[in-house]
Amino acid sequence: MIARLWHGATPASRSDAYLQFLMRTGIPDYAKTAGHRGTQILVRTEGDVAHFLLISLWDSMEAIRRFAGPEADRAKYYPEDPEYLLELEPTVVHYEVAFPT
């Protein structure tokens, strides 16, 4: 199993709106992709910035490519993301899951 980690940051005042946006866009797209095993959304607010860490679990890198495209390490963004995010980080990271729970 492979974990795909994506980080993004929004103004803290927009964090609830961004969470709702994720629930309408990225999360359903993950879920409908063959080989997706689940997603966690972690949020940490520091002052006026909210940090989002999405951890999605996948059967394989092939499954991730079905979601992200041929360049699996590239972050996938939606047209509305710039309305929320302070920066569009270009890449994600992948980890092999050594001990699933």
DANOR-V114584 format. One record per residue. N is the residue number from 0. RES is the residue in three letters. PSI is psi in whole degrees, 0 to 359 (999 if undefined). Layout:
N&RES&PSI, N&RES&PSI
This chain:
0&MET&145, 1&ILE&135, 2&ALA&132, 3&ARG&122, 4&LEU&126, 5&TRP&139, 6&HIS&140, 7&GLY&157, 8&ALA&139, 9&THR&163, 10&PRO&140, 11&ALA&326, 12&SER&344, 13&ARG&6, 14&SER&319, 15&ASP&319, 16&ALA&322, 17&TYR&321, 18&LEU&316, 19&GLN&320, 20&PHE&314, 21&LEU&320, 22&MET&337, 23&ARG&339, 24&THR&278, 25&GLY&316, 26&ILE&313, 27&PRO&326, 28&ASP&320, 29&TYR&308, 30&ALA&328, 31&LYS&1, 32&THR&126, 33&ALA&132, 34&GLY&357, 35&HIS&135, 36&ARG&353, 37&GLY&163, 38&THR&142, 39&GLN&141, 40&ILE&120, 41&LEU&138, 42&VAL&133, 43&ARG&125, 44&THR&127, 45&GLU&106, 46&GLY&238, 47&ASP&18, 48&VAL&133, 49&ALA&126, 50&HIS&132, 51&PHE&132, 52&LEU&115, 53&LEU&126, 54&ILE&109, 55&SER&144, 56&LEU&138, 57&TRP&152, 58&ASP&324, 59&SER&171, 60&MET&329, 61&GLU&318, 62&ALA&319, 63&ILE&319, 64&ARG&330, 65&ARG&326, 66&PHE&310, 67&ALA&342, 68&GLY&182, 69&PRO&332, 70&GLU&83, 71&ALA&334, 72&ASP&353, 73&ARG&137, 74&ALA&146, 75&LYS&125, 76&TYR&157, 77&TYR&157, 78&PRO&330, 79&GLU&348, 80&ASP&318, 81&PRO&340, 82&GLU&339, 83&TYR&316, 84&LEU&144, 85&LEU&336, 86&GLU&147, 87&LEU&92, 88&GLU&132, 89&PRO&337, 90&THR&165, 91&VAL&175, 92&VAL&152, 93&HIS&143, 94&TYR&142, 95&GLU&133, 96&VAL&113, 97&ALA&333, 98&PHE&89, 99&PRO&149, 100&THR&999
